[in-house]
Amino acid sequence: MPEVWRFVDCGPQDAFETNARMPVLSKEVQKGGQPLATTAAWSATHLNVGWFDDVDATLDLDACDRLGVQVVRRPVYGGGTAFYDKGCSAMWGFLLPKETHPDLDAELRRFQPVVLDALARIGLGQVRFEGSSDLRWHGRKLGALTAQDVVRCNSVGGFLNTRPPDLDLYLQVVRVPDDKFKDKLVTDMREYVVTAEEVAGRPVGYRDFRDALVGALGDAGIRLEPRPLTDQEREGIAGVATRIAGDDAVRRVSSARFRTAAPPGTRVGFGNEKGRKLCRAGVAIAGDGRIEAAMMAGDMHVGPPDTMDRVAAALVGAAAGDDSELRTRIASVFEGPDVHQADTAMGVTTDDLLAAVRKAVTAATAAPERAGTPS
């Protein structure tokens, strides 16, 4: 007997509507126990910031405001900050009850061939999975498929580049070190990022991908029952969209805010470590060599959503130069039984987080003391 899922064809939506869907629909999946599939396309150009990502390390918020580029921090979902131009990408998502779909690695293995089947139906049969989660064609990135525990349920989903975005606009809002590197970034992006239109040799639209995915799921034994959003769900999505559009939501993880809030008399530093995913740390070190405040960030896909906040809190009071103590404190949270991620494909480790903290400590040691008198 085939599995029966609810299907919501969302069509074009802006960044806030799209990211507000998950908290509302995941509640329905948890309550009813039925998996749910969605497809959508972007109706507005925007930057999409991962739940754990440091917004100030990846984009220029003032430039975004000046140029009318939306910025949203997606609720709960990890991953990095991505630039999406209007009409240039298709997205899909599967919300899965934890009771019947408990293993994130197993779900990724299950749905990778389904996605490849869908792509083959629209002339993208040479695309393969490479790296942690990327869809690539001859080494160039076409999209991605990821999995994450999103509290009420598990989620598997991804995106597909359908046509080229405006890279000149992207360069005006992204954080890069200098103009020379910007030129290289454009070259690298044009060489690295590929679109379905380029691979197929013809235009590939949202409807093409949507219909192909529905067909591939059907052949995999999953029958979709189209059921549009209810009025109650639309009302809930509108409420969440309003909340996540606010500045506090966008700046939830912000190195600029962390630096400003660091206690007087401390030295502040930041460090990055690239494992399967980027890990970023910030520390404020007091005169006695102990960590007085900490920030943990990155593009990891980890649940529950407070995991990295708890890691940061655990570091407070630790001796900044004691690697053993730092590792123990990180592991006390990150290796706990409630922390979940797709380890095989995209998991980060305690040692990845520790390496980022070490680099932040080194940077802080060389930084000037913040003005003021320590409390």
N, C-alpha and C positions, 0 to 999 in steps of 0.2 A: 504494500500500500504506500502511495506517495505521502510525503509530509505535506501539510497544508499550512501555508503562511499567508498572513495579510500582506498586501502590497499597496504602497502609497506612492503614486507618481506625482512628485511635488512640482516638477517642471522648473521654470526659472524662478529663483528666489534670491534675495539679497543676503549679505553675510549674516545679518542678525536673525532673520527668519530661519535660515538653514541651521545655524548653530543652536537656536532655541528649541528645535524639534526634539533633539535627543532627550533632554530632561523630561519632557512631557510624554513622549512615546515610550521611553523606557519604563515609565510607571505603568503604562498599559500592558507592556510585555510581562512585567513582574506580576501584575495582578491577574492577567488572563492565562499566562503560561504558553501563549502562541508566539512563535517567531514572527518577525516583521521585517520586510525589505522595503527600502526606499531608493528612489533615484531622483536626481535633481541636477540643475545647471545654474551657474552663477548669472544673476541678472545685473550685477553691479561690480565694478572694479574695486578690489580691496586687498588688504593684507590680513592674513589669517594667522593669529599668534597661538602657538601651542600653550596648553594649560600651565606647563612648568617653565616656559621659555622666558628669558630676560628680555623684555620688550626694548629696552634701551640699547642692548647689544646688537640688535638686528635691524632696527628701523628708526627713522627720524620722524617723530610724531608731529613736530611743527610743520615739516614739509608735507606730510599727509593731510593735515588740516588746510594748509594753503592751497593744495592742488585738488582737494575734494576727494581724496582716496579714503574710503572707509577703512577703519581698523577695528577688528573684533578679536577678543580672546575666547577661543572655543571652550565651552564649559566641559571640564573633566578630561577631555581628550588631550593626550600628549602630542609629541611630534614637534617639528620646527615651525618657524614662521615662513609662510608661503605667500607668494604674490599671485593673485588670480585676476585676470582681466575678464571683463564682461564677455560672456559667450564663448570663452576659450577652453572650458573644461566641463567634463561630465563627472558626477559623483554618484556613488552608491554606498549603501550601508545595510548591514544585517544586524538587527538587535535580537539576541538569543537568550532564552531563559537559562539561568545558571544550572538549574536542576538537570536539564537534558543536554546541555552543551557546556560542560564545566571546564574543559581543557583548551586553553587558548592556542597552544601549539598544534593540537589535533585539528582545531577548526581552521587554522591557516592551511594545514596540509590538505584538508578537505576542499577548501574553496579556491585554492590556487588553480587547479585544473579547470574548474568551472569558469573562472575569469578568463583563462587562456582560450577556452572553447568560445566564449562570447567574442573575444577579440578576433579569433579566426573567422568567425561568421561575417565580420565587416572588413576583411582583407588585411588583418594584422596577425597572420598566422606565424610569422617569424619572431614575434615578441616572446621573451623569456623572463623568468624571475631571476634576478641576480642580487647580490648583496644581502642586506638584512630584509628588505621588503620591496625592492624596486622592480618595476616593469621596465625592461630595457630592450632596445633594438640595436644590435651591433654596438653594445656598450653605452648607448645614449638613452637617457631616461624619458620614458613615455608616461609613467604614472607610478602608482604604488598600491599595495594592499597591506593593511595593518590590523592588529587585533589588540583589544584592551578590555580590562575589567572596568566597567563604567558604573559601578556600585549596584544598581538595581538589576543589571543583566550584563552579559558579555557582548562585545561589539566586534564585528569584522567589517571593514569597509575600505574604500579607496577612492582614487581619482584618476582621470584619464585626460591628458592634454589633447584637445581636439584640433585647435588651430593656434598659430603663434600669438603670444601676448605682446603688448607694447613695452619693449625692454627699455626704451628711452625714458618712459614714465617710471618704470621700476627703479632705474638708476637715480632718479631724483628723490626717492623715498627710502632706499635701502642704506644701511650703514656699511660703508667700506672705508678703508684707511685713507686713500688719497686718489687724485684724479688718474694717475697712471694705472693704479690697480683697477679703477673703474673700467678703463678701456679693456684691460685683460679680462675683467669679469664678463663684459658683454661678449667678447670673443669666446670665452669658455662656455658661457651659457648657450650661445648659438650652436656651439659644437656639441655640447652635452645634452641639452634638452631637445627632444624631438616631439613632433605632433602626429596624431593619427592621420591627419591630412597628408603629411609628408610621407609617411610609411605606406599608406594605401594608394597614394597617387591620385587621390580625388577627395572632395570634401566629405568629412565624416561628422555628422551632427549628433546632437543629444538623442534624438529619437532613434537614430540608427543604433547607437550603443544600448539604449534602454531596451529596445526590442530584442537585440541579440542576447542581452543578459537574461531577460525573461525566458527566452528559448533555451539557453544553456542551463538555467536552473531547472526547467521542466525536464530536460533530458537527464539531469542528475537526480531525478526523483522528488523534486520540490514543486508542488503546484501552488501558484500564486492566486489569491483571491483579491481582486482590486477593491479596496475600500478607502475612499477619500477621507481626508481629515474631517472630523466632526466639528460642529460649532464650538463645543466645549474645548476640544483640543486646539482649535484656532485661537480661542480666547487665551488659553494657557500659554501658547507659543508667543502671542503678542506681549504678554506680561513678562516672560523671560527675556524676549528680545529687547524690551525697554531697559531691563536691568543690565544686560551684558553690553549695552551700547554706552554705558557710563564710563567716565574716566577712571574710577576706582577699579572697575573690572579689568580694563585694559592694562592698567599699571599694577595689577596684583603682584607680579614679580617684576621688580624694577631696580636695577643697580643704582640709578640716580636717586631714587627714594631711599634706598638702603644707605647710600653714602651720606645723604642729608640727615637721616635719622640716627646715624652712628653717634654714640656718646662722646662728648668732648674728652680730649686726652687720649683717645684711641687712634690706632693706625689702621687704615682701611686698604684692603687689597682684593683683587679678583683673579681667578684662574680657571682655565678650561682644560679638560681632558677628553680626548676623542676615543671612545671605545666603539662598541657597535653603534652607540648613540652619543651625542655630545653631553658631557656633564660639566656644569659651571658652578663655581662656589664663590661666595664673598664672605670675608671675615672682618670683624673689627676687633683688634687686639689691644688689650689694656696694658698699662705700664708694667704690671707684674707678669706679663707674658701669657695671660689667659684670654681665651676668646670671650668677649663680652656680648657679641651679637654675630649671627651667621645667616647666610642666605644660600639656598641650594636651588639650582635651576638646570635647564637643559631641554633636549628634545626627546627625552625618553617616553615610553608608553608604559606607565606603571599605575597600578591601582592599589589602594584607594587614593582619591585625589589629594588627601592631606599628607601623603607619604613624605614628600620632600620637605614640607614645612616641619614635620616631626623630626626628620633627620637634622635640619637646621637647629631646632630647639635642643636636640640632644647634644649638640656641639658646644652649647653655651656653658662656660665654666671649665672647659677642657684646657689643659696645657697645650699651647699652640705648637710647641716643638716636640711633643711626645706622640710619635706615630702610633704606638701601641694603644694609647688611650683614645686617640682620634678614631682608629679603626674599630675599637670596641664599641664606642658610642654610636658610630654610624651603623654597625652591624646590629646593635640592639633594636633598631627600628627596621632597617632595610632587609634584614634576614628573618624578620618576624613572620609568623604563620599567616598573618592577614595581608601581606604584601604579595601581589600577583603581577606577573608580566609574561609575555611570550619569550621565554628564556632562550630557546634555540635560535630563533630568527633575529631577535632584536633586543635581548636582555642586556642591561648594564649591571655592573657588579659593585660590591662594597669597595673593592680595590680601585675601580674607576672613580667612584665618588671621593675616596681618600686621595687619589692623585690630584684631583681638582682642588681639594682643600689644601694640600701641600703647596700647590702653586699659588693659591691665594695667600697663604701664610707668608711665603717668600716675597710676594709683591707688597704685602702689608708691612713687612719688616723694613723695606726700603722707603716706605711712604712717610710723609710728614705727619706729625700729630695733628689731630683736629683741634681747632681753636676752642678755648673755653676751659673751665675747671671741671675735672671729673667729679661726679656726685659721690 
